[in-house]
Amino acid sequence: MASITIRNLDDEVKAQLRIAAARAGHSMEEHVRQLIVESVEPEPQSRGIGSWLHAQFRGSGGDRLEIPARTEMADPITLRS
């Protein structure tokens, strides 16, 4: 693993990083490491609504629902001309 040293960091910025790390429950080093990794990760590919919905509800058991048989026919609609 590589190491990096950051010089001339403003004291207020360091204080804010320490607070943000504490809120996240991380050490300041871990918090800064995550920020750096996130800043260089490629942008996620845009997905359609169907892919988004699938990701949101994956594992919820919806694919195991039993669909009841239709017992009545739907009423036909009347189109006006």
C-alpha positions as CSV (number, residue, x, y, z in Angstrom):
1,M,0.0,0.0,0.0
2,A,1.2,3.5,-0.7
3,S,1.4,6.4,1.7
4,I,0.8,10.0,1.1
5,T,1.7,13.1,3.1
6,I,-0.4,16.3,2.8
7,R,1.4,19.5,3.7
8,N,0.0,23.0,4.3
9,L,-3.5,21.8,5.2
10,D,-5.5,24.6,6.8
11,D,-6.1,24.0,10.5
12,E,-9.8,24.6,10.0
13,V,-10.0,22.0,7.3
14,K,-8.3,19.5,9.5
15,A,-10.7,20.2,12.3
16,Q,-13.7,19.8,10.0
17,L,-12.3,16.5,8.7
18,R,-11.8,15.3,12.3
19,I,-15.5,16.2,13.1
20,A,-16.8,14.5,9.9
21,A,-14.8,11.4,10.7
22,A,-16.1,11.2,14.3
23,R,-19.7,11.6,13.0
24,A,-19.1,8.7,10.6
25,G,-17.5,6.6,13.4
26,H,-14.2,6.4,11.6
27,S,-10.7,7.6,12.4
28,M,-9.7,10.7,10.5
29,E,-7.2,8.6,8.4
30,E,-9.9,6.2,7.4
31,H,-12.3,9.0,6.6
32,V,-9.8,10.8,4.4
33,R,-8.9,7.5,2.7
34,Q,-12.6,6.9,1.8
35,L,-12.9,10.5,0.5
36,I,-9.9,10.0,-1.7
37,V,-11.1,6.6,-3.1
38,E,-14.6,8.0,-3.8
39,S,-13.1,11.0,-5.6
40,V,-11.3,8.9,-8.1
41,E,-13.9,6.1,-8.7
42,P,-15.5,6.1,-12.1
43,E,-18.9,7.7,-12.4
44,P,-21.7,5.0,-12.1
45,Q,-23.4,4.2,-15.4
46,S,-26.8,5.7,-15.8
47,R,-29.5,3.1,-15.3
48,G,-33.1,3.1,-16.4
49,I,-36.0,3.1,-14.0
50,G,-36.5,-0.7,-14.3
51,S,-32.9,-1.4,-13.3
52,W,-33.2,1.1,-10.4
53,L,-36.4,-0.6,-9.1
54,H,-34.9,-4.0,-9.4
55,A,-31.9,-2.9,-7.3
56,Q,-34.2,-1.3,-4.7
57,F,-36.4,-4.4,-4.2
58,R,-34.0,-7.2,-4.9
59,G,-34.1,-9.8,-2.1
60,S,-37.5,-8.6,-0.8
61,G,-39.2,-11.9,-1.9
62,G,-41.4,-10.3,-4.5
63,D,-40.4,-12.9,-7.0
64,R,-42.0,-15.6,-4.8
65,L,-45.5,-14.0,-4.6
66,E,-48.3,-16.2,-5.7
67,I,-50.5,-14.5,-8.3
68,P,-54.1,-15.6,-7.9
69,A,-56.1,-16.8,-10.9
70,R,-58.5,-14.2,-12.4
71,T,-62.1,-15.3,-11.6
72,E,-64.0,-12.6,-13.4
73,M,-63.4,-11.0,-16.7
74,A,-62.9,-7.3,-16.8
75,D,-65.7,-5.1,-18.2
76,P,-65.1,-4.1,-21.8
77,I,-64.6,-0.4,-22.4
78,T,-66.8,1.5,-24.9
79,L,-64.9,3.8,-27.3
80,R,-66.7,6.9,-28.6
81,S,-66.2,8.0,-32.1
